Structure formats: C-alpha cells, structure tokens
Amino acid sequence: MGQYRRIVRTDGRRVEVEEPWTLLPDATSTASVTMLQRNYHFIGNDFSDAGVAIQLYGMAIGHVMAGNRSARTGGFHNFGMNYHGIQPSWFHQWLDNEIAEGNTYCGGHDNHLLAGEAHLGVFAMPPSGEWTHPIA
C-alpha cells in the first residue's frame, strides 16, 4: 500500500530489497520493478516558451517543486502511469509555483496540443481493467 524499496540484489525472479516491508506483500499484491527517481528538488527556476515547465513521471517519488515560474508553457504536470509496467508518482510537494502567462503552442506533455491552457495537472493513467490501487 504505497510502499517502495530499493533493490540491492536479484537472482532470477528473486529480489532482495534494502529494508523490510512495512506491510508484507501477499498473493494479492502488485509489484513493479523499474528505475526510481527519488527526492529531486526543482526550486526557483524560470521556464518560458516550452512544452511543459516541469513534468514528473516514471516512478517519481518525493520530489519538491517550489518557487518556479512558468510563462508560455503547458504548466506543471505529474503523471502516475502504466508505462512499461506500473510507475506510480507519489508524495510530491508543489509549493508557490507561478503560471505567469498561461497558453502554450505545440506543447503539452508530449507535444500533442496545438494550443492549450497552462495548468498544474496531476494525472493517473492506470492499466485498463479492474485496477484499484493509487497511482498518482
């Protein structure tokens, strides 16, 4: 339930984690083994004329985004995704960021928008089906 651990060793399908689980996984648990982006700090940056000012995805955990300024970008985005496996994006802080000028042209998180409003977006893109666990 919202746990993550650093892997220290693997042997085939056996995985050893750095510290014990708070709640032991059982037969109903889902685990994703992927890279980890943890505890990044984006503080006091100026972004302009870009697709997105700051975008988090791909197993991003515990980041702080504070005092950043965005002008003519898609804004600030946080994605929890099913992207080559389950990759939650959890425990982030968005503090005192500013969208000074709000529109973007040929932007968005993957340049799919011809034009659009900038925003702070937190998106969950879980796998299709009966997925019930938090991902963002």
N, CA, C and O of each residue as an XYZ file, in Angstrom:
544
protein
N       0.841     -1.187      0.000
C       0.000      0.000      0.000
C       0.881      1.243      0.000
O       1.164      1.819      1.051
N       1.309      1.646     -1.184
C       2.111      2.858     -1.309
C       3.542      2.689     -0.852
O       4.189      3.667     -0.477
N       4.047      1.478     -0.875
C       5.417      1.237     -0.438
C       6.354      1.157     -1.636
O       5.962      0.750     -2.730
N       7.576      1.546     -1.408
C       8.613      1.341     -2.421
C       9.906      1.038     -1.687
O      10.115      1.488     -0.560
N      10.755      0.285     -2.324
C      12.029     -0.108     -1.733
C      13.105     -0.133     -2.805
O      12.822     -0.344     -3.984
N      14.329      0.082     -2.385
C      15.493     -0.021     -3.268
C      15.901     -1.485     -3.342
O      15.979     -2.170     -2.322
N      16.161     -1.955     -4.555
C      16.605     -3.334     -4.755
C      18.120     -3.388     -4.599
O      18.843     -2.589     -5.194
N      18.592     -4.332     -3.798
C      20.036     -4.471     -3.603
C      20.608     -5.692     -4.328
O      21.810     -5.762     -4.582
N      19.736     -6.655     -4.661
C      20.238     -7.862     -5.309
C      19.078     -8.584     -5.990
O      17.947     -8.562     -5.503
N      19.373     -9.222     -7.118
C      18.386    -10.079     -7.783
C      19.038    -11.402     -8.130
O      20.248    -11.483     -8.346
N      18.220    -12.428     -8.178
C      18.665    -13.752     -8.601
C      17.480    -14.402     -9.304
O      16.609    -14.989     -8.662
N      17.456    -14.290    -10.632
C      16.292    -14.771    -11.377
C      15.069    -13.947    -11.002
O      15.064    -12.726    -11.154
N      14.029    -14.621    -10.510
C      12.810    -13.927    -10.086
C      12.842    -13.545     -8.608
O      11.877    -12.986     -8.087
N      13.931    -13.843     -7.946
C      14.066    -13.496     -6.526
C      14.679    -12.095     -6.432
O      15.680    -11.800     -7.085
N      14.064    -11.240     -5.612
C      14.501     -9.851     -5.454
C      14.710     -9.575     -3.971
O      13.836     -9.855     -3.150
N      15.869     -9.025     -3.634
C      16.147     -8.636     -2.246
C      16.088     -7.117     -2.148
O      16.733     -6.410     -2.922
N      15.307     -6.622     -1.188
C      15.164     -5.178     -1.006
C      16.013     -4.705      0.164
O      16.369     -5.477      1.054
N      16.329     -3.407      0.136
C      17.255     -2.816      1.097
C      16.727     -2.847      2.537
O      17.483     -3.108      3.472
N      15.445     -2.582      2.708
C      14.886     -2.577      4.060
C      13.579     -3.354      4.073
O      12.948     -3.511      3.027
N      13.159     -3.843      5.236
C      11.937     -4.663      5.303
C      10.690     -3.867      4.894
O      10.653     -2.641      4.989
N       9.680     -4.600      4.441
C       8.396     -4.006      4.102
C       7.653     -3.621      5.376
O       7.706     -4.342      6.373
N       6.968     -2.497      5.343
C       6.124     -2.102      6.478
C       4.930     -3.040      6.560
O       4.583     -3.519      7.640
N       4.307     -3.301      5.425
C       3.211     -4.251      5.303
C       3.673     -5.310      4.311
O       3.904     -4.999      3.143
N       3.810     -6.551      4.755
C       4.337     -7.605      3.886
C       3.435     -7.839      2.676
O       2.219     -7.963      2.828
N       4.017     -7.900      1.478
C       3.230     -8.248      0.298
C       2.661     -9.663      0.439
O       3.270    -10.537      1.057
N       1.473     -9.866     -0.152
C       0.869    -11.195     -0.144
C       0.456    -11.562     -1.572
O       0.857    -10.896     -2.526
N      -0.333    -12.603     -1.715
C      -0.722    -13.095     -3.044
C      -1.564    -12.076     -3.819
O      -1.665    -12.177     -5.042
N      -2.163    -11.106     -3.143
C      -2.969    -10.087     -3.828
C      -2.167     -8.832     -4.167
O      -2.710     -7.905     -4.769
N      -0.901     -8.784     -3.799
C      -0.064     -7.604     -4.008
C       0.401     -7.499     -5.458
O       0.550     -8.501     -6.157
N       0.624     -6.268     -5.887
C       1.208     -5.993     -7.192
C       2.530     -5.288     -6.963
O       2.606     -4.342     -6.180
N       3.568     -5.741     -7.640
C       4.881     -5.113     -7.534
C       5.348     -4.718     -8.931
O       5.088     -5.416     -9.911
N       6.033     -3.603     -8.999
C       6.607     -3.146    -10.253
C       8.094     -2.931    -10.014
O       8.478     -2.218     -9.087
N       8.923     -3.536    -10.834
C      10.366     -3.390    -10.709
C      10.815     -2.485    -11.856
O      10.746     -2.862    -13.026
N      11.267     -1.303    -11.504
C      11.643     -0.308    -12.502
C      12.634      0.666    -11.876
O      12.938      0.585    -10.686
N      13.127      1.576    -12.688
C      14.036      2.594    -12.162
C      13.264      3.524    -11.225
O      12.033      3.550    -11.232
N      14.000      4.277    -10.425
C      13.386      5.161     -9.430
C      14.000      6.547     -9.519
O      15.221      6.701     -9.522
N      13.135      7.556     -9.591
C      13.564      8.952     -9.479
C      13.061      9.414     -8.112
O      11.852      9.517     -7.903
N      13.971      9.694     -7.182
C      13.544      9.976     -5.810
C      14.202     11.241     -5.269
O      15.401     11.466     -5.432
N      13.374     12.057     -4.620
C      13.814     13.233     -3.857
C      14.525     14.290     -4.693
O      15.533     14.844     -4.254
N      14.019     14.578     -5.886
C      14.548     15.680     -6.687
C      13.968     16.986     -6.153
O      12.851     17.010     -5.637
N      14.729     18.065     -6.278
C      14.267     19.403     -5.887
C      14.376     20.334     -7.087
O      15.461     20.528     -7.636
N      13.245     20.910     -7.491
C      13.196     21.907     -8.558
C      12.794     23.215     -7.889
O      11.614     23.424     -7.608
N      13.749     24.092     -7.629
C      13.483     25.276     -6.800
C      13.980     26.532     -7.497
O      15.140     26.623     -7.900
N      13.061     27.516     -7.633
C      13.417     28.840     -8.118
C      13.835     28.904     -9.573
O      14.707     29.699     -9.924
N      13.240     28.091    -10.426
C      13.575     28.102    -11.850
C      12.578     28.943    -12.634
O      11.436     29.123    -12.211
N      13.021     29.460    -13.787
C      12.191     30.209    -14.728
C      12.092     29.400    -16.011
O      13.114     29.059    -16.608
N      10.872     29.089    -16.444
C      10.650     28.340    -17.680
C       9.807     29.198    -18.615
O       8.816     29.792    -18.192
N      10.200     29.266    -19.887
C       9.389     30.001    -20.852
C       9.510     29.363    -22.231
O      10.530     28.770    -22.582
N       8.429     29.507    -23.003
C       8.394     29.022    -24.377
C       8.810     27.552    -24.471
O       9.677     27.180    -25.262
N       8.169     26.737    -23.646
C       8.469     25.304    -23.599
C       7.166     24.513    -23.576
O       6.108     25.053    -23.253
N       7.252     23.231    -23.920
C       6.062     22.378    -23.885
C       5.464     22.300    -22.499
O       4.266     22.529    -22.332
N       6.273     21.982    -21.498
C       5.852     21.897    -20.094
C       7.009     22.415    -19.251
O       8.173     22.168    -19.567
N       6.688     23.133    -18.180
C       7.748     23.650    -17.305
C       8.410     22.507    -16.534
O       9.617     22.295    -16.655
N       7.638     21.782    -15.755
C       8.144     20.609    -15.028
C       7.150     19.483    -15.228
O       5.940     19.674    -15.114
N       7.681     18.299    -15.530
C       6.838     17.133    -15.765
C       7.436     15.934    -15.036
O       8.600     15.594    -15.248
N       6.651     15.302    -14.187
C       7.102     14.129    -13.437
C       6.376     12.894    -13.942
O       5.158     12.916    -14.116
N       7.107     11.828    -14.175
C       6.519     10.528    -14.478
C       7.636      9.499    -14.377
O       8.805      9.850    -14.219
N       7.273      8.254    -14.469
C       8.292      7.201    -14.464
C       8.836      6.931    -13.084
O      10.041      7.037    -12.858
N       7.960      6.582    -12.153
C       8.345      6.204    -10.794
C       9.020      7.368    -10.071
O      10.101      7.215     -9.502
N       8.380      8.515    -10.101
C       8.858      9.699     -9.392
C       8.301      9.666     -7.965
O       7.093      9.532     -7.768
N       9.179      9.787     -6.987
C       8.779      9.683     -5.583
C       9.421     10.817     -4.777
O      10.636     11.007     -4.831
N       8.613     11.561     -4.039
C       9.117     12.508     -3.047
C       9.802     13.749     -3.564
O      10.736     14.232     -2.925
N       9.383     14.285     -4.689
C      10.008     15.487     -5.244
C       9.412     16.752     -4.629
O       8.281     16.752     -4.142
N      10.195     17.828     -4.661
C       9.730     19.150     -4.219
C       9.904     20.121     -5.375
O      11.000     20.270     -5.915
N       8.810     20.781     -5.750
C       8.822     21.812     -6.782
C       8.348     23.090     -6.110
O       7.168     23.210     -5.782
N       9.244     24.048     -5.900
C       8.895     25.242     -5.127
C       9.447     26.501     -5.784
O      10.601     26.541     -6.211
N       8.605     27.526     -5.857
C       9.049     28.834     -6.320
C       9.455     28.883     -7.775
O      10.292     29.705     -8.146
N       8.889     28.030     -8.610
C       9.203     28.035    -10.031
C       8.221     28.928    -10.776
O       7.081     29.101    -10.346
N       8.660     29.488    -11.884
C       7.833     30.393    -12.686
C       7.735     29.841    -14.100
O       8.733     29.436    -14.697
N       6.508     29.832    -14.624
C       6.230     29.312    -15.957
C       5.571     30.397    -16.799
O       4.609     31.024    -16.354
N       6.075     30.629    -18.015
C       5.468     31.578    -18.954
C       5.413     30.931    -20.333
O       6.433     30.492    -20.864
N       4.232     30.876    -20.899
C       4.032     30.311    -22.235
C       4.510     28.854    -22.322
O       5.222     28.465    -23.248
N       4.097     28.078    -21.338
C       4.353     26.633    -21.335
C       3.021     25.927    -21.088
O       1.987     26.579    -20.949
N       3.047     24.624    -21.035
C       1.852     23.853    -20.686
C       1.610     23.790    -19.193
O       0.607     23.226    -18.756
N       2.517     24.362    -18.392
C       2.348     24.363    -16.934
C       3.199     23.302    -16.263
O       4.331     23.036    -16.668
N       2.628     22.705    -15.230
C       3.325     21.731    -14.384
C       2.504     20.440    -14.360
O       1.297     20.482    -14.122
N       3.149     19.289    -14.606
C       2.415     18.028    -14.710
C       3.047     16.929    -13.864
O       4.266     16.856    -13.706
N       2.184     16.084    -13.329
C       2.596     14.915    -12.553
C       1.793     13.716    -13.061
O       0.564     13.725    -12.996
N       2.474     12.686    -13.565
C       1.819     11.514    -14.140
C       2.172     10.247    -13.375
O       3.349      9.929    -13.209
N       1.164      9.524    -12.910
C       1.309      8.139    -12.494
C       0.829      7.305    -13.665
O      -0.278      7.526    -14.156
N       1.637      6.341    -14.136
C       1.321      5.702    -15.417
C       1.552      4.197    -15.415
O       2.260      3.649    -14.570
N       0.935      3.561    -16.382
C       1.260      2.198    -16.753
C       2.141      2.323    -17.989
O       1.651      2.297    -19.118
N       3.425      2.456    -17.769
C       4.394      2.788    -18.802
C       5.543      1.805    -18.683
O       6.455      2.022    -17.885
N       5.522      0.741    -19.449
C       6.465     -0.373    -19.298
C       6.378     -0.947    -17.891
O       7.398     -1.275    -17.285
N       5.178     -1.067    -17.379
C       4.913     -1.527    -16.019
C       4.309     -0.399    -15.200
O       4.306      0.754    -15.632
N       3.805     -0.720    -14.040
C       3.180      0.272    -13.169
C       4.248      1.206    -12.629
O       5.232      0.756    -12.041
N       4.057      2.511    -12.826
C       5.004      3.513    -12.343
C       4.240      4.621    -11.626
O       3.872      5.620    -12.245
N       3.999      4.453    -10.328
C       3.302      5.489     -9.565
C       4.140      6.763     -9.468
O       5.356      6.741     -9.655
N       3.479      7.842     -9.180
C       4.139      9.125     -8.942
C       3.533      9.676     -7.655
O       2.432     10.228     -7.668
N       4.248      9.526     -6.552
C       3.692      9.751     -5.217
C       4.519     10.729     -4.386
O       5.699     10.961     -4.648
N       3.861     11.289     -3.384
C       4.490     12.032     -2.279
C       5.226     13.292     -2.720
O       6.319     13.570     -2.227
N       4.647     14.052     -3.636
C       5.273     15.270     -4.140
C       4.701     16.509     -3.457
O       3.579     16.497     -2.951
N       5.493     17.571     -3.454
C       5.033     18.867     -2.955
C       5.186     19.906     -4.059
O       6.275     20.092     -4.602
N       4.083     20.582     -4.385
C       4.063     21.685     -5.353
C       3.801     22.933     -4.524
O       2.683     23.131     -4.048
N       4.812     23.777     -4.343
C       4.703     24.911     -3.417
C       5.060     26.230     -4.100
O       6.149     26.366     -4.657
N       4.157     27.192     -4.060
C       4.428     28.569     -4.506
C       4.969     28.658     -5.932
O       5.828     29.490     -6.222
N       4.471     27.809     -6.811
C       4.841     27.908     -8.227
C       3.869     28.868     -8.903
O       2.744     29.051     -8.439
N       4.306     29.479     -9.998
C       3.509     30.506    -10.654
C       3.395     30.219    -12.153
O       4.379     29.898    -12.820
N       2.179     30.343    -12.657
C       1.954     30.345    -14.097
C       1.679     31.799    -14.456
O       0.572     32.300    -14.257
N       2.700     32.473    -14.989
C       2.629     33.914    -15.244
C       1.874     34.225    -16.531
O       1.079     35.164    -16.568
N       2.108     33.462    -17.568
C       1.396     33.578    -18.835
C       0.975     32.173    -19.207
O       1.802     31.261    -19.235
N      -0.323     31.986    -19.499
C      -0.855     30.645    -19.453
C      -0.944     29.809    -20.684
O      -1.194     28.612    -20.551
N      -0.764     30.321    -21.867
C      -1.005     29.477    -23.039
C       0.284     28.885    -23.587
O       1.376     29.423    -23.405
N       0.114     27.751    -24.269
C       1.235     27.121    -24.954
C       0.837     26.829    -26.397
O      -0.343     26.634    -26.690
N       1.787     26.801    -27.267
C       1.557     26.456    -28.667
C       2.430     25.256    -28.997
O       3.625     25.258    -28.701
N       1.852     24.241    -29.599
C       2.564     22.988    -29.895
C       3.259     22.479    -28.635
O       4.478     22.308    -28.605
N       2.467     22.245    -27.607
C       3.048     21.843    -26.335
C       2.316     20.688    -25.703
O       1.905     19.739    -26.370
N       2.164     20.792    -24.405
C       1.616     19.696    -23.630
C       2.719     18.716    -23.280
O       3.879     18.900    -23.649
N       2.334     17.667    -22.556
C       3.337     16.722    -22.067
C       4.015     15.935    -23.177
O       5.127     15.443    -22.983
N       3.381     15.805    -24.327
C       4.024     15.084    -25.422
C       3.853     15.805    -26.762
O       3.808     15.170    -27.815
N       3.759     17.115    -26.711
C       3.592     17.976    -27.888
C       2.340     17.644    -28.697
O       2.287     17.933    -29.893
N       1.334     17.042    -28.064
C       0.128     16.661    -28.800
C      -0.878     17.813    -28.920
O      -1.820     17.722    -29.708
N      -0.694     18.894    -28.150
C      -1.625     20.017    -28.199
C      -1.176     21.049    -29.214
O      -0.022     21.475    -29.203
N      -2.070     21.444    -30.077
C      -1.747     22.547    -30.962
C      -1.657     23.835    -30.149
O      -0.753     24.646    -30.347
N      -2.605     24.008    -29.234
C      -2.597     25.137    -28.310
C      -3.392     24.719    -27.086
O      -4.267     23.859    -27.179
N      -3.095     25.324    -25.932
C      -3.828     24.954    -24.729
C      -3.461     25.814    -23.551
O      -2.462     26.533    -23.559
N      -4.308     25.721    -22.523
C      -4.104     26.461    -21.290
C      -3.058     25.771    -20.417
O      -3.026     24.544    -20.330
N      -2.220     26.550    -19.784
C      -1.277     26.006    -18.806
C      -2.045     25.633    -17.546
O      -3.070     26.243    -17.239
N      -1.564     24.647    -16.823
C      -2.231     24.210    -15.598
C      -1.264     23.381    -14.746
O      -0.212     22.941    -15.211
N      -1.652     23.187    -13.504
C      -1.000     22.202    -12.644
C      -1.883     20.972    -12.735
O      -3.023     20.986    -12.270
N      -1.361     19.907    -13.331
C      -2.154     18.701    -13.531
C      -1.538     17.508    -12.848
O      -0.339     17.255    -12.968
N      -2.375     16.769    -12.122
C      -1.961     15.504    -11.519
C      -2.825     14.439    -12.182
O      -4.044     14.426    -12.016
N      -2.184     13.544    -12.934
C      -2.897     12.588    -13.769
C      -2.574     11.158    -13.360
O      -1.419     10.824    -13.096
N      -3.599     10.320    -13.309
C      -3.423      8.889    -13.073
C      -3.831      8.156    -14.337
O      -4.972      8.266    -14.784
N      -2.909      7.414    -14.909
C      -3.174      6.636    -16.119
C      -2.900      5.164    -15.820
O      -1.891      4.610    -16.256
N      -3.809      4.537    -15.073
C      -3.594      3.136    -14.695
C      -3.847      2.198    -15.871
O      -4.363      2.615    -16.908
N      -3.482      0.935    -15.704
C      -3.793     -0.030    -16.750
C      -5.305     -0.186    -16.889
O      -6.052      0.090    -15.950
N      -5.746     -0.623    -18.049
C      -7.175     -0.840    -18.240
C      -7.605     -2.067    -17.431
O      -6.790     -2.922    -17.086
N      -8.874     -2.127    -17.146
C      -9.396     -3.264    -16.409
C      -9.772     -2.890    -14.994
O     -10.254     -1.788    -14.730
N      -9.548     -3.815    -14.095
C     -10.009     -3.686    -12.714
C      -8.955     -3.109    -11.771
O      -8.907     -3.499    -10.605
N      -8.120     -2.199    -12.239
C      -7.073     -1.616    -11.393
C      -7.713     -0.751    -10.315
O      -8.523      0.119    -10.635
N      -7.372     -0.966     -9.041
C      -7.995     -0.225     -7.934
C      -6.992      0.475     -7.034
O      -7.390      1.068     -6.031
N      -5.729      0.428     -7.349
C      -4.698      0.958     -6.467
C      -4.320      2.394     -6.863
O      -4.407      2.749     -8.039
N      -3.906      3.216     -5.901
C      -3.490      4.577     -6.241
C      -2.228      4.572     -7.101
O      -1.315      3.773     -6.890
N      -2.201      5.477     -8.069
C      -1.039      5.532     -8.974
C      -0.476      6.956     -9.032
O       0.682      7.140     -9.406
N      -1.273      7.960     -8.670
C      -0.791      9.350     -8.630
C      -1.427     10.065     -7.470
O      -1.160     11.247     -7.251
